[in-house]
Amino acid sequence: MDRNTISQIRKELESCVGKRIQLKANKGRKKTCIKEGIVENAYPSIFTVILGNDVNSGRKVSYSYTDILTHTVEVKIMSSTCDKIA
């Protein structure tokens, strides 16, 4: 696994903290789930997303940067300032 690629993914997600994203997560056995949320924070190993329309009532989920690298999770930034990450 290329560490440089993971650090690039982390930097891109750090620049999009507070922006609305669309997550497409592979749940296995041909099950995928598509949800929208706001990137809350980007930590050294994981990033957190608040799902739902309201920040106070939304559910918080976390994913690792390797999930994006292995295409288990696809992130699409809904804002015009950032492009699709993976």
Contact map, one row per residue, 1 for C-alpha under 8 A:
11100000000000000000000000000000000000000000000000000000000000000000000000000000000000
11111100000000000000000000000000000000000000000000000000000000000000000000000000000000
11111110000000000000000000000000000000000000000000000000000000000000000000000000000000
01111111000000000000000000000000000000000000000000000000000000000000000000000000000000
01111111100000000000000000000000000000000000000000000000000000000000100000000000000000
01111111110000000000000000000000000000000000000000000000000000001100100000000000000000
00111111111000000000000000000000000000000000000000000000000000000000000000000000000000
00011111111100000000000000000000000000000000000000000000000000000000000000000000000000
00001111111110000000000000000000000000000000000000000000000000001001000000000000000010
00000111111111000000000000000000000000000101000000000000000000001000000000000000000000
00000011111111100000000000000000000000000000000000000000000000000000000000000000000000
00000001111111110000000000000000000000000000000000000000000000000000000000000000000010
00000000111111111000000000000000000000100100001000000000000000000000000000000000000000
00000000011111111000000000000000000000001100000000000000000000000000000000000000000000
00000000001111111000000000000000000000000000000000000000000000000000000000000000000000
00000000000111111110000000000000000000100000000000000000000000000000000000001000010000
00000000000011111110000000000000000001111100000000000000000000000000000000000000000000
00000000000000011111000000000000000001111000000000000000000000000000000000000000000000
00000000000000011111100000000000000001100000000000000000000000000000000000001110000000
00000000000000000111110000000000000111100000000000000000000000000000000000001110000000
00000000000000000011111000000000000111100000000000000000000000000000000000111110000000
00000000000000000001111100000000011110000000000000000000000000000000000000111100000000
00000000000000000000111110000000111110000000000000000000000000000000000011110000000000
00000000000000000000011111000001111000000000000000000000000000000000000011100000000000
00000000000000000000001111100001110000000000000000000000000000000000000111000000000000
00000000000000000000000111110111100000000000000000000000000000000000000110000000000000
00000000000000000000000011111111100000000000000000000000000000000000000000000000000000
00000000000000000000000001111111000000000000000000000000000000000000000000000000000000
00000000000000000000000000111110000000000000000000000000000000000000000000000000000000
00000000000000000000000001111111000000000000000000000000000000000000000000000000000000
00000000000000000000000001111111100000000000000000000000000000000000000000000000000000
00000000000000000000000111110111110000000000000000000000000000000000000000000000000000
00000000000000000000001111100011111000000000000000000000000000000000000000000000000000
00000000000000000000011110000001111100000000000000000000000000000000000000000000000000
00000000000000000000011100000000111110000000000000100000000000000000000000000000000000
00000000000000000001111000000000011111000000000000110000000000000000000000000000000000
00000000000000000001111000000000001111100000000011111000000000000000000000000000000000
00000000000000001111100000000000000111110000000011100000000000000000000000000000000000
00000000000010011111100000000000000011111100001111000000000000000000000000000000000000
00000000000000001100000000000000000001111100001111000000000000000000000000000000000000
00000000000001001100000000000000000000111110001110000000000000000000000000000000000000
00000000010011001000000000000000000000111111011100000000000000000000000000000000000000
00000000000000000000000000000000000000001111111000000000000000000000000000000000000000
00000000010000000000000000000000000000000111110000000000000000000000000000000000000000
00000000000000000000000000000000000000000011111000000000000000011000000000000000000000
00000000000000000000000000000000000000000111111100000000000001111000000000000000000000
00000000000010000000000000000000000000111110111110000000000001111000000000000000000000
00000000000000000000000000000000000000111100011111000000000111100000000000000000000000
00000000000000000000000000000000000011111000001111100000000111000000000000000000000000
00000000000000000000000000000000000011110000000111110010011110000000000000000000000000
00000000000000000000000000000000001111000000000011111010011110000000000000000000000000
00000000000000000000000000000000000110000000000001111110111000000000000000000000000000
00000000000000000000000000000000000010000000000000111110010000000000000000000000000000
00000000000000000000000000000000000000000000000000011111110000000000000000000000000000
00000000000000000000000000000000000000000000000001111111110000000000000000000000000000
00000000000000000000000000000000000000000000000000000111110000000000000000000000000000
00000000000000000000000000000000000000000000000000010111111000000000000000000000000000
00000000000000000000000000000000000000000000000001111111111100000000000000000000000000
00000000000000000000000000000000000000000000000001110000111110000000000000000000000000
00000000000000000000000000000000000000000000000111100000011111000000000000000000000000
00000000000000000000000000000000000000000000000111100000001111100000000000000000000000
00000000000000000000000000000000000000000000011110000000000111110000000000000000000000
00000000000000000000000000000000000000000000011100000000000011111010000000000000000000
00000000000000000000000000000000000000000000111000000000000001111111000000000000000000
00000100110000000000000000000000000000000000111000000000000000111111100000000000000000
00000100000000000000000000000000000000000000000000000000000000011111110000000000000000
00000000000000000000000000000000000000000000000000000000000000111111111110000000000000
00000000100000000000000000000000000000000000000000000000000000011111111111100000000001
00001100000000000000000000000000000000000000000000000000000000001111111100000000000001
00000000000000000000000000000000000000000000000000000000000000000111111110000000000000
00000000000000000000000000000000000000000000000000000000000000000011111111000000000001
00000000000000000000000011000000000000000000000000000000000000000011111111000000000000
00000000000000000000001111000000000000000000000000000000000000000011011111100000000000
00000000000000000000001110000000000000000000000000000000000000000001001111110000000011
00000000000000000000111100000000000000000000000000000000000000000001000011111000000111
00000000000000000000111000000000000000000000000000000000000000000000000001111100001111
00000000000000010011110000000000000000000000000000000000000000000000000000111111011110
00000000000000000011110000000000000000000000000000000000000000000000000000011111000000
00000000000000000011100000000000000000000000000000000000000000000000000000001111111000
00000000000000000000000000000000000000000000000000000000000000000000000000001111111000
00000000000000000000000000000000000000000000000000000000000000000000000000000011111000
00000000000000010000000000000000000000000000000000000000000000000000000000001011111100
00000000000000000000000000000000000000000000000000000000000000000000000000011011111110
00000000000000000000000000000000000000000000000000000000000000000000000000111000011111
00000000100100000000000000000000000000000000000000000000000000000000000001111000001111
00000000000000000000000000000000000000000000000000000000000000000001101001110000000111
